[in-house]
Amino acid sequence: MKYSFGIDVGGTNIKIGLFEVDPFRLVDKREVSTPKYNHTTSIFEVTKKNMTDLLDLHHITYNDVHGVGFAIPCPVKNGYVVKCPNLKWESLDVISSMRDLLEPHIKVVVSNDANIAAYGENYSLEVPLQNAIFYTLGTGVGGGIIIDGKIVEGRTGAGGEIGHMQIFEHDEICGCGKSGCLEQICGTKAILDYAKELSHEYESSIDFKHITVKDVFDAAKKNDPVGFRVLDRVAKYIALSASILSVSLDPDIIIIGGGIAKAGQILIDQILKHYRVFARFGTVDIPFVLAKTGNDAGIIGAAKYTI
């Protein structure tokens, strides 16, 4: 039996999953705190220690480990990171850093966390597809693109940065340093700000002193004037961006994930309503589905990416 690890590295926690390769299935997983210092070495050391612990727990040796896949929160190209602020990495070869701690036969792969999540979500479909676009909607807006079954990193590793498509005219500067980004409408802060703005015009059941995104979308499901208008604006701009990507990439499917996607089918329905207006040619029939692997998308995709 051969095994692979999927490692999802975040600024707060590191998720580690041990998977059988064939048939592909999760054996065990754990989550540990990301070290606070010396990220260039400590992240890999902590990862290796916990990998070893999981192997020992299941009486498996490194001889049976096929690969280790990493999902990391920054652009990466061929395993090389120019800068990763959340992890305090600069000019780092992630693959070499991990290989130095492992036996030579173990394959090491790495990609951006949203791209890896896209890979995991696509694999987890009832029938995995060759071409998929994945949106992850949360504090920010990320994404991943799968073409011909492969992650699209692009020339510099910025492939799939869907949240920073310039999609509207806006004066406020985005975290990326530009303006008009999709993230400035569909990210958490934008959703809450717009709800508060609308509260001056419309009656609402939302408690604006303790407002959360969940409150907004729960209100939308009850046809609350503010909640529904916020959800509709998010859906409209996701649909517009998807229509642009669709005539560029012509995917088989578009997957909507992240915390905001917990709004559920009402979000998909509104996206489709607008998408069918914006879409061109045969792309009008591309299906939209909700992501289903939740927090495990990263470890699933990272492990599967090694195979």
Secondary structure as UniProt FT lines:
FT   STRAND          3..9
FT   STRAND          13..20
FT   TURN            21..24
FT   STRAND          25..33
FT   HELIX           39..57
FT   TURN            58..59
FT   HELIX           62..64
FT   STRAND          65..72
FT   TURN            78..79
FT   STRAND          80..84
FT   HELIX           85..87
FT   STRAND          89..93
FT   HELIX           94..99
FT   TURN            100..101
FT   TURN            104..105
FT   STRAND          107..112
FT   HELIX           113..123
FT   STRAND          132..137
FT   STRAND          141..147
FT   TURN            148..149
FT   STRAND          150..151
FT   TURN            154..156
FT   TURN            159..160
FT   HELIX           162..164
FT   TURN            175..176
FT   HELIX           183..186
FT   HELIX           188..198
FT   TURN            199..201
FT   TURN            208..209
FT   HELIX           213..221
FT   TURN            222..223
FT   HELIX           225..249
FT   STRAND          253..257
FT   HELIX           259..263
FT   HELIX           265..278
FT   HELIX           281..285
FT   STRAND          288..290
FT   HELIX           294..296
FT   HELIX           297..305
//
